[in-house]
Amino acid sequence: MSKAMGEPEVRRRYRVWAVLLTIAALCIHLYVWKRLSPTGADGRRDYGAIRLADEGNYYVHCADRVADEGLGYLTTEDSLRSPPLPWLWLLLLGRSIILARLANVVAIIAASWLIASIVRDRWGDTFALISFALCALGYQVVQFSATVLSEPPAYVFVCVALWAVHRADWHNRSRYVILAGVATALAACARPSLQLWPIAIAGVFILVWLQRRLHRKTPPVAPGWTLGRVLLLLAVHCALMAPWIVKNVICFGVPKVANGFGAVFYLGSEFRTDGDEPVFSGMDWPNHTVQGPGGHMSLDGERRLVEAAKANIRKRPVAWLQLAIRKVGRTLIGGPQWHFFPGATFRDKRRLDGGVEASVVFFWWSVLGAIVTVCGIGGLVMRSREGGGVFLVGIALALYMTALHAATYALPRFAMPMWPVFVLGSVALLARRPGKPALVALTLCWTSIVAYLLLAFAWRPVYEVSPDRSSFFAMTAERTLDPADASGMTIELDNRRPAFNTCIFVTSRIEPVDGKRTVGAALELREAGATAGFESSSAIGFAMRADGRPHTYMLSVGLNRTWRERNWGAIRLRIDGVKADQVDALRLQIGH
């Protein structure tokens, strides 16, 4: 805001802009809610429909059980399928899904103003308005605000915790430290993955405190913050979490808020799906074969999944570390498959979803999301060196959540509670006066963003995988190239029924064909006992690179009903338009 204006005029303009932005944010949230709501038989939108399975399976389910059975339900193992806050929130709102979703939207917008309040105190009105817009209108925030998932309340209480820490910075009062501890506990009661956040806060503060002592720096870690106050925050958090955890220890013998860790731990260590959503690899959920009859949210299923995950890691520790490093990027900005599925690039997304919708999502999530996240990390690091409690708390959250999901399972919506931290860091970087450290940080941020965007536009086959992907499967059939079959090859399978999540691997090295760098290919099936030839109607088509270098492709039939429910007599690989001297190192493998 212009300094030439009088103070009352500046405040008035700020309020006007704040009201306009609030109305705009509310309209956008409600519009996206409408767009994502399914249409009933009468053609009208059903705003209370369960559109995400987790909403009904966990939170609505537990709210209904508590309402029907009373508090006695909390002594049953089934109550571990949800943390306490989401179903309690539903009960307080009369189990009205529409009312709960609307309340979540309003709470998220209000919490975003808490982040704007932090920014306004530190850098003024203009940056405060920018921070509110970025915070309230983040892609994942808007996508999941009108749900009854655990992410919306977790987001709200993360904002409250950051605001309370800022106030402790600003006013040097212990009551704000207590409020921060209450907020972190409520966030963990909504999203159990946040229950160790205060321990991460204590760890970061202790490291910074030790670093300053070693360098004989007299300024405190942050104005208004001492190790005593950090321990106070941790004590309040633990005191509020203790009753629920003690109840679970008494009833079930487990010190936890809720089940669910086993599933994310196992799925994140499943090398066959590359630790990602199984649908991206064309597979069904692999945990079904491990979790047992009780399901993944039972204590027995939890134990089985944790043991299976540990076995995967012990068997291939180096591969698991490499996978965890890749999942850091997935946690922070999402992998290409999350942004462009079922395609592999932005061009695929435009072709499949339409130009306007694909472009809006790309620039909103892929571009703006990457910019805010990367610049946010740079801003947090830059500002934390100056000694700011809110930035150290933000760094603790970012480090803890990133490490947790890199080691377990990385879904974009799991990172939603980190979004306010990245917004705060981005604004902090923009508000800093130009200097050499800031320029270095900005250069690194923009370089990484440009590299990401180039990756988004680079063509690559949808089914291409790393050469070592097949090593994680048990192979049941294999054939290498016969030079006479350059345009195709066949594997006779003798009436074989495909196993669960069977995958077919194709390895090839193809020279450019008539100047083209890609060729078309397809896998065709002949059912056992069939008198006719291969069925073109069941063919799985895909593109292969023709650049003279070896490439590997993985095609799963786990979600293909035609292939999954038939007995296989033979499989044929067909490659279009190639000659014998243009194909080399061709291999076909079948594994599960």
C-alpha positions in Angstrom: 0.0 0.0 0.0 1.3 3.5 -0.8 2.9 5.3 2.0 1.6 8.6 0.5 -1.9 7.7 1.7 -3.0 8.5 5.3 -3.1 5.7 7.8 -6.9 5.5 7.8 -7.1 5.3 4.0 -4.5 2.5 4.0 -6.5 0.5 6.5 -9.7 1.1 4.6 -8.2 0.0 1.3 -6.7 -3.1 3.0 -10.1 -4.1 4.4 -11.8 -3.6 1.0 -9.3 -5.8 -0.7 -9.5 -8.3 2.1 -13.3 -8.6 1.7 -13.0 -8.9 -2.1 -10.4 -11.6 -1.9 -12.4 -13.5 0.7 -15.5 -13.4 -1.4 -13.5 -14.5 -4.5 -11.8 -17.4 -2.6 -15.2 -18.6 -1.2 -16.7 -18.5 -4.7 -13.8 -20.5 -6.2 -14.0 -23.1 -3.4 -17.8 -23.5 -3.9 -17.4 -23.6 -7.7 -14.8 -26.4 -7.5 -17.1 -28.2 -5.0 -19.9 -28.0 -7.5 -17.7 -29.2 -10.4 -16.5 -32.2 -8.4 -19.9 -33.2 -7.1 -21.5 -36.1 -9.0 -24.8 -35.7 -10.9 -27.8 -37.7 -9.9 -30.3 -39.5 -12.1 -32.4 -36.3 -12.1 -29.5 -34.3 -13.5 -28.9 -32.3 -10.3 -25.7 -32.1 -8.4 -25.5 -34.2 -5.2 -23.3 -32.0 -2.9 -23.4 -34.5 -0.1 -22.3 -37.5 -2.1 -19.3 -39.4 -1.0 -16.9 -38.9 -3.9 -13.7 -40.1 -2.2 -13.7 -43.6 -0.8 -11.7 -42.6 2.3 -14.5 -40.2 3.3 -17.0 -43.0 3.7 -14.7 -45.9 4.7 -13.1 -44.1 7.7 -14.6 -40.8 8.9 -18.3 -41.0 8.0 -18.2 -44.7 9.0 -16.9 -43.9 12.5 -19.2 -41.0 13.0 -22.2 -43.3 12.2 -20.9 -46.0 14.5 -20.4 -43.6 17.5 -23.9 -42.1 16.9 -25.5 -45.5 16.8 -23.5 -47.4 19.5 -22.4 -44.6 21.8 -18.9 -44.3 23.3 -18.7 -48.0 23.7 -17.7 -48.1 20.0 -14.4 -46.5 21.0 -13.4 -49.7 22.8 -13.8 -51.8 19.6 -10.9 -52.3 17.2 -12.9 -50.8 14.4 -12.6 -47.4 16.0 -8.9 -47.4 15.0 -9.8 -46.8 11.4 -10.1 -43.0 12.1 -8.4 -40.4 14.3 -10.8 -38.7 16.7 -11.2 -35.2 15.3 -12.8 -35.9 11.8 -15.7 -38.0 13.1 -16.1 -35.8 16.2 -16.4 -32.8 13.8 -19.1 -34.6 11.8 -21.0 -35.4 15.0 -20.9 -31.8 16.2 -22.5 -30.8 12.8 -25.2 -33.4 13.0 -23.5 -35.8 10.6 -24.5 -33.5 7.8 -21.9 -34.0 5.1 -22.9 -30.8 3.3 -22.7 -28.7 6.5 -19.3 -30.3 7.4 -17.9 -29.6 3.9 -19.1 -26.0 4.0 -17.7 -25.5 7.5 -14.3 -26.9 6.3 -14.3 -24.4 3.4 -15.0 -21.5 5.8 -12.4 -22.7 8.3 -9.7 -23.0 5.6 -10.4 -19.4 4.4 -10.3 -18.1 7.9 -7.1 -20.0 8.7 -5.5 -18.6 5.6 -6.1 -15.1 7.0 -4.0 -16.2 10.0 -1.0 -16.7 7.6 -1.8 -13.3 6.1 -1.7 -11.8 9.6 1.8 -13.1 10.1 2.9 -11.6 6.8 1.2 -8.3 7.5 3.0 -7.9 10.8 6.3 -8.5 9.2 6.1 -7.1 5.6 3.0 -5.0 5.2 -0.5 -5.1 3.7 0.4 -5.9 0.1 2.3 -9.0 0.9 -0.4 -10.0 3.3 -3.0 -10.0 0.6 -0.7 -11.9 -1.7 -0.1 -14.5 1.0 -3.8 -15.0 1.6 -4.6 -15.5 -2.1 -1.8 -18.1 -2.4 -2.7 -19.8 0.8 -6.5 -20.1 0.3 -6.3 -20.9 -3.4 -3.6 -23.5 -3.5 -4.6 -26.3 -5.9 -4.7 -29.1 -3.3 -6.4 -26.8 -0.8 -9.2 -26.0 -3.2 -9.5 -29.6 -4.4 -10.0 -31.1 -0.9 -11.5 -28.3 1.2 -15.1 -29.4 0.5 -14.5 -32.9 1.8 -14.7 -34.6 5.2 -11.2 -36.0 4.9 -8.6 -35.3 7.7 -6.5 -32.8 5.6 -8.8 -29.8 6.0 -8.8 -29.7 9.8 -5.1 -30.5 9.8 -4.5 -27.5 7.5 -6.5 -25.3 9.8 -4.6 -26.2 12.9 -1.2 -26.0 11.2 -2.2 -22.4 10.4 -3.2 -21.7 14.0 0.1 -23.2 15.3 2.1 -21.0 12.9 0.2 -17.9 14.0 0.7 -18.7 17.7 4.4 -19.2 17.2 4.6 -15.9 15.4 2.7 -14.2 18.2 5.2 -15.7 20.7 8.0 -14.3 18.5 6.3 -10.9 18.3 5.0 -10.4 21.9 7.2 -12.7 24.0 4.3 -14.3 25.9 4.1 -17.9 27.0 0.3 -18.2 26.5 1.0 -18.2 22.7 3.4 -21.2 23.2 0.6 -23.0 25.0 -1.8 -22.2 22.2 0.7 -23.5 19.7 0.9 -26.8 21.6 -2.9 -27.1 21.6 -3.0 -26.5 17.9 -0.3 -29.1 17.1 -2.2 -31.6 19.2 -5.5 -30.9 17.4 -3.7 -31.2 14.1 -2.4 -34.6 15.1 -5.9 -35.7 16.2 -7.0 -34.8 12.7 -4.0 -36.2 10.8 -2.0 -38.7 12.9 1.1 -38.2 10.6 1.5 -34.8 12.4 1.8 -36.3 15.9 5.7 -36.1 15.9 5.8 -32.6 14.5 6.6 -31.0 17.9 9.5 -33.5 18.4 10.8 -32.2 15.0 10.3 -28.7 16.3 12.3 -29.4 19.4 15.0 -31.1 17.3 15.4 -28.2 15.0 15.5 -25.6 17.8 18.1 -27.7 19.7 20.3 -28.0 16.6 20.1 -24.2 16.0 20.7 -23.5 19.6 23.8 -25.7 19.7 25.1 -24.2 16.4 24.8 -20.7 17.9 26.5 -21.8 21.1 29.4 -23.3 19.2 29.8 -20.1 17.2 29.4 -18.0 20.4 26.5 -16.1 19.0 24.7 -14.2 21.7 21.3 -13.6 20.0 18.6 -16.1 20.9 17.4 -18.7 18.5 14.3 -16.5 17.9 12.9 -13.5 19.8 10.5 -14.8 22.5 11.8 -18.4 22.1 14.0 -20.4 24.5 14.5 -24.1 24.9 12.2 -23.9 27.9 9.3 -22.6 25.7 10.0 -25.3 23.1 9.7 -27.9 25.8 6.5 -26.2 27.0 5.0 -26.6 23.6 6.0 -30.3 23.5 4.6 -30.9 27.0 1.2 -29.3 26.1 1.1 -31.4 22.9 1.9 -34.6 24.7 -0.6 -33.9 27.5 -3.5 -33.4 25.1 -2.5 -36.4 23.0 -2.0 -38.7 26.0 -5.6 -39.6 27.0 -6.5 -40.9 23.5 -3.2 -42.8 23.2 -3.6 -44.3 26.7 -7.1 -45.3 25.9 -5.8 -47.2 22.9 -3.0 -48.8 24.9 -5.6 -50.0 27.5 -8.1 -51.3 24.9 -5.8 -52.6 22.2 -2.3 -52.7 23.6 -1.0 -50.2 20.9 0.3 -46.7 21.6 -1.1 -45.0 18.5 -3.8 -42.5 17.4 -5.2 -44.7 14.6 -4.3 -47.5 12.2 -3.1 -46.8 8.7 0.6 -46.6 9.0 1.1 -50.2 7.8 -0.7 -49.5 4.5 1.3 -46.4 3.6 4.5 -48.0 4.8 3.9 -51.1 2.6 2.7 -49.3 -0.5 5.6 -46.9 -0.3 8.1 -49.8 -0.2 6.4 -51.8 -3.0 9.0 -51.8 -5.7 6.7 -53.3 -8.4 4.5 -50.1 -8.3 7.5 -47.9 -7.8 6.1 -46.9 -4.4 3.3 -44.9 -6.1 -0.4 -45.3 -6.8 -0.9 -48.8 -8.3 -3.2 -47.5 -11.0 -0.3 -45.6 -12.5 1.2 -49.0 -13.3 -2.1 -50.5 -14.3 -2.2 -52.6 -11.2 -4.7 -53.4 -8.5 -3.8 -52.6 -4.8 -1.0 -55.0 -3.9 -1.7 -54.8 -0.2 -4.8 -57.1 -0.8 -2.5 -60.1 -0.9 -0.7 -59.2 2.3 -3.1 -57.6 4.8 -5.2 -60.7 5.6 -8.9 -61.1 6.1 -9.2 -58.2 8.5 -8.2 -55.6 6.0 -5.5 -52.9 6.2 -7.1 -51.0 9.0 -7.2 -53.9 11.4 -4.5 -54.5 13.9 -3.6 -57.8 12.3 -3.6 -56.2 8.8 -1.4 -53.4 10.2 1.1 -55.9 11.6 1.2 -57.9 8.4 1.8 -54.8 6.2 4.5 -53.4 8.5 6.3 -56.8 8.4 6.0 -57.0 4.6 7.4 -53.5 4.2 10.3 -54.3 6.5 11.0 -57.5 4.5 11.0 -55.5 1.2 13.5 -53.0 2.7 15.8 -55.6 4.1 15.8 -57.4 0.8 16.8 -54.3 -1.2 18.0 -51.5 1.1 19.8 -49.6 -1.7 16.8 -49.7 -4.0 14.6 -48.5 -1.1 16.9 -45.5 -0.5 16.9 -44.6 -4.2 13.1 -44.9 -4.2 12.9 -42.7 -1.1 15.0 -40.0 -2.7 12.7 -40.0 -5.7 9.7 -39.7 -3.5 11.0 -36.4 -2.0 10.0 -34.7 -5.3 6.7 -36.5 -5.4 5.9 -35.3 -1.9 6.7 -31.7 -2.6 5.4 -31.1 -6.1 4.0 -34.5 -7.2 5.4 -36.7 -10.0 4.5 -36.4 -13.7 2.0 -39.2 -13.4 0.0 -37.3 -10.8 0.0 -34.2 -12.9 -0.7 -35.8 -16.3 -2.3 -39.2 -15.7 -3.4 -41.1 -17.8 -0.9 -39.5 -20.1 2.7 -38.8 -19.5 3.1 -35.1 -20.5 1.1 -31.8 -20.6 0.4 -32.4 -24.3 -1.2 -35.8 -23.4 -3.3 -34.1 -20.7 -4.6 -31.4 -23.2 -5.5 -34.1 -25.7 -7.3 -36.3 -23.1 -9.1 -33.7 -20.9 -9.5 -30.8 -23.3 -7.3 -27.7 -23.7 -8.9 -25.3 -21.3 -9.3 -27.6 -18.3 -5.8 -29.1 -18.8 -4.2 -25.7 -19.1 -5.9 -24.3 -16.0 -4.8 -27.3 -13.9 -1.3 -27.2 -15.4 -0.7 -23.5 -14.6 -2.5 -23.7 -11.3 -0.9 -26.8 -9.9 2.1 -27.8 -12.0 3.5 -24.2 -12.5 2.2 -22.1 -9.6 2.5 -25.1 -7.2 6.1 -25.7 -8.1 7.0 -22.0 -7.9 5.5 -21.6 -4.4 7.0 -24.8 -3.1 10.5 -24.3 -4.4 10.6 -20.6 -3.5 9.0 -21.4 -0.1 11.9 -23.8 0.7 14.4 -21.1 -0.3 12.6 -18.4 1.8 12.4 -20.7 4.9 16.1 -21.4 4.7 17.0 -17.7 4.2 14.8 -16.4 7.0 15.7 -19.1 9.5 19.3 -18.0 9.4 18.2 -14.6 10.8 16.5 -16.3 13.8 12.8 -16.5 13.4 10.7 -19.0 15.5 7.9 -19.3 12.9 10.4 -20.1 10.2 12.2 -22.7 12.3 8.8 -24.3 13.1 7.9 -24.2 9.4 11.2 -25.9 8.5 10.6 -28.5 11.1 7.2 -29.3 9.5 8.6 -29.4 6.0 11.6 -31.6 6.9 9.5 -34.0 9.0 6.6 -34.4 6.6 8.9 -34.7 3.6 11.0 -37.3 5.3 8.0 -39.2 6.6 6.3 -39.5 3.2 9.6 -40.2 1.3 10.0 -43.2 3.7 6.3 -44.2 3.3 3.8 -43.1 0.7 3.7 -39.8 -1.2 0.3 -38.5 -2.2 -0.1 -34.8 -3.2 -3.0 -34.3 -0.8 -0.8 -35.6 2.1 1.3 -32.5 1.6 -1.7 -30.1 2.0 -0.8 -29.2 5.7 2.6 -28.0 4.5 1.2 -25.6 2.0 0.9 -22.6 4.4 4.5 -23.1 5.3 5.6 -22.9 1.7 3.4 -19.8 1.1 5.0 -18.1 4.1 8.5 -19.0 2.9 7.7 -17.7 -0.7 6.5 -14.4 0.6 9.5 -14.1 2.9 11.8 -14.6 0.0 10.0 -12.0 -2.2 9.9 -9.5 0.7 13.6 -9.7 1.3 15.7 -6.8 0.0 17.9 -8.0 -2.9 21.3 -9.3 -1.8 23.8 -12.0 -2.8 22.2 -14.8 -0.7 18.7 -13.9 -1.9 19.8 -13.8 -5.5 21.5 -17.2 -5.2 18.3 -18.6 -3.6 16.1 -17.1 -6.3 18.5 -18.4 -9.1 18.4 -21.9 -7.7 14.6 -21.8 -7.3 13.9 -20.6 -10.8 16.5 -23.0 -12.3 14.7 -26.0 -10.7 11.3 -24.6 -11.9 12.5 -24.3 -15.5 13.9 -27.8 -15.4 10.6 -29.1 -14.1 8.7 -27.3 -16.9 11.0 -28.7 -19.5 10.4 -32.2 -18.1 6.6 -31.6 -18.3 6.8 -30.8 -22.1 9.4 -33.5 -23.0 7.8 -36.4 -24.8 8.1 -39.9 -23.3 6.2 -43.1 -23.7 3.5 -43.7 -21.1 4.6 -47.2 -20.3 8.4 -46.7 -20.3 10.1 -47.7 -17.0 13.6 -48.1 -15.7 15.5 -51.1 -16.9 15.7 -52.6 -13.4 11.9 -52.5 -12.8 11.5 -56.1 -14.0 14.0 -57.3 -11.4 11.3 -56.8 -8.7 9.0 -59.4 -10.3 8.9 -63.1 -10.3 9.3 -64.1 -14.0 7.2 -66.9 -15.3 8.0 -66.7 -19.0 10.6 -65.1 -21.3 11.6 -65.0 -24.9 14.3 -63.1 -26.8 14.2 -61.9 -30.4 14.3 -64.2 -33.3 15.8 -62.1 -36.2 13.2 -63.5 -38.5 10.5 -62.0 -36.3 11.6 -58.4 -36.4 8.0 -57.1 -36.7 6.7 -59.3 -33.9 7.2 -62.3 -31.7 5.0 -64.8 -29.9 5.1 -66.6 -26.6 3.1 -69.8 -26.3 1.7 -70.1 -22.8 -0.2 -73.4 -22.8 -3.5 -72.4 -21.1 -2.0 -70.2 -18.4 -4.2 -68.2 -16.1 -2.6 -64.8 -15.2 -1.5 -64.3 -11.6 -2.5 -61.3 -9.5 -1.1 -58.1 -11.0 0.7 -59.9 -13.9 2.9 -57.6 -15.9 4.5 -57.9 -19.4 7.9 -56.4 -20.0 9.2 -55.4 -23.4 12.8 -54.5 -23.9 14.0 -53.2 -27.3 16.6 -51.2 -29.2 15.1 -49.9 -32.4 16.9 -47.7 -35.0 15.0 -44.7 -36.4 12.4 -45.7 -38.9 12.1 -43.4 -41.9 13.3 -40.5 -39.8 10.7 -41.1 -37.1 11.8 -41.5 -33.5 8.8 -43.6 -32.4 7.0 -46.6 -33.7 3.7 -48.1 -32.8 3.4 -51.5 -31.0 0.8 -53.7 -29.5 0.4 -56.8 -27.4 -2.3 -59.2 -28.6 -3.9 -62.1 -26.8 -5.0 -65.5 -28.1 -7.2 -67.3 -25.6 -6.5 -70.9 -24.7 -8.4 -73.3 -26.9 -9.4 -70.6 -29.4 -9.6 -71.6 -33.0 -9.2 -68.1 -34.3 -6.0 -66.1 -34.3 -5.0 -63.2 -32.1 -7.8 -60.8 -31.0 -7.1 -57.3 -32.3 -10.0 -56.0 -30.1 -8.1 -56.9 -27.0 -4.8 -55.4 -28.1 -2.9 -53.1 -25.7 -1.3 -50.5 -27.9 1.7 -48.4 -26.9 4.5 -46.3 -28.4 8.2 -47.4 -28.5 11.2 -45.2 -28.9 13.2 -45.6 -32.1 16.5 -43.8 -31.2 19.0 -46.7 -31.3 19.1 -47.0 -27.5 17.7 -49.8 -25.3 14.4 -49.0 -23.5 12.1 -51.0 -21.3 8.3 -50.9 -21.2 5.9 -52.4 -18.6 2.3 -53.2 -19.4 0.1 -54.5 -16.6 -3.1 -56.5 -17.1 -4.2 -56.2 -13.5 -6.9 -53.7 -14.4 -7.7 -55.1 -17.9 -10.7 -57.3 -17.5 -10.3 -58.9 -20.9 -6.8 -60.1 -20.2 -7.3 -60.8 -16.5 -10.2 -63.1 -16.7 -9.1 -65.4 -19.6 -6.8 -68.3 -19.9 -3.9 -67.3 -22.0 -2.9 -69.5 -25.0 -0.4 -67.2 -26.5 0.7 -63.5 -26.5 2.1 -61.8 -29.6 4.1 -58.6 -29.6 3.5 -56.6 -32.9 5.8 -53.8 -33.9 4.6 -51.7 -36.9 6.7 -50.7 -39.8 10.2 -52.0 -38.9 12.6 -54.3 -40.7 14.9 -57.0 -39.4 18.0 -54.8 -39.4 16.3 -52.0 -37.4 15.4 -54.1 -34.3 17.9 -55.5 -31.8 17.9 -56.7 -28.2 14.2 -57.4 -28.2 13.0 -59.4 -25.2 9.5 -60.2 -23.9 9.0 -61.2 -20.2 6.0 -62.1 -18.1 6.1 -61.7 -14.3 4.0 -61.0 -11.3 
